[in-house]
């Protein structure tokens, strides 16, 4: 039986830095799940229908960009490998788009709907730029089932930590005041909170990218692929969308 591959630099430090990147996704996903709809609907007054439509559009586009990003990353060639260029590149646009998502320049009407739709799309696309290569990178660190299971466990630990940190910060920053007995309805706190989360997201991505750079030379090098791989990926997405069951899933 062939020997299983482990990166020579797969030590505790590498495992920590790889897993730490999941904190960014935990912070973003928890904000989308807990805060975003409530903020635009209950605090800013955008109708629930428009809120739902905006998030549906963003999620639908995200379902298309994920496989495209996977194809691009799989076929990328650079001195930083296939994954790290995109991980580095995602940090700043994700932090900026996430902040402005919770700091709209408009307070009502169709403009608020456009703002929510646009920045939800930008935030999700920026996360795709990080998430897809990061997940693929984890699978490349080892061929061993137990090692991969450990990597997933540590990664999920930091993901859950993101949810915990968001809830803890929310409880502190949105405490009741004389003006707002229900602190969750105070619109001034959301941009501040989003700013703090954006810093956490940026630091998480940069640290996981920088802290795992030493393993890049030891990863498997894929064979050359077709030059039209992006067109093939788009065709695969088109074929998938013709499947009724897949459309319902999306």
Number of C-alpha atoms within 10 A of each C-alpha: 3 4 7 9 14 16 18 12 16 17 9 9 12 19 21 18 21 29 23 26 28 29 26 29 23 23 26 26 18 19 21 16 11 13 17 20 20 18 19 23 16 15 15 18 15 21 16 14 9 19 21 14 15 21 20 16 14 21 17 13 15 22 15 18 19 19 18 22 20 21 19 17 20 18 17 15 15 9 9 14 19 22 28 23 19 24 24 18 15 22 24 18 17 25 26 19 21 27 23 19 22 25 20 17 11 13 16 14 13 12 13 20 20 14 20 27 21 17 21 26 23 20 24 25 25 24 25 25 26 28 25 22 23 23 17 15 19 17 16 18 25 20 14 13 11 10 15 15 12 12 20 18 13 16 23 17 16 21 23 16 18 25 20 15 16 19 16 11 14 18 13 10 14 20 14 15 10 7 8 13 12 12 18 20 17 18 18 10 17 23 17 15 17 22 19 14 23 24 16 17 26 20 19 22 30 19 16 25 24 14 18 19 17 15 15 20 12 14 17 13 12 11 6 8 9 8 9 8 15 17 12 14 18 16 12 13 17 12 10 14 15 10 10 10 10 10 11 8 6 14
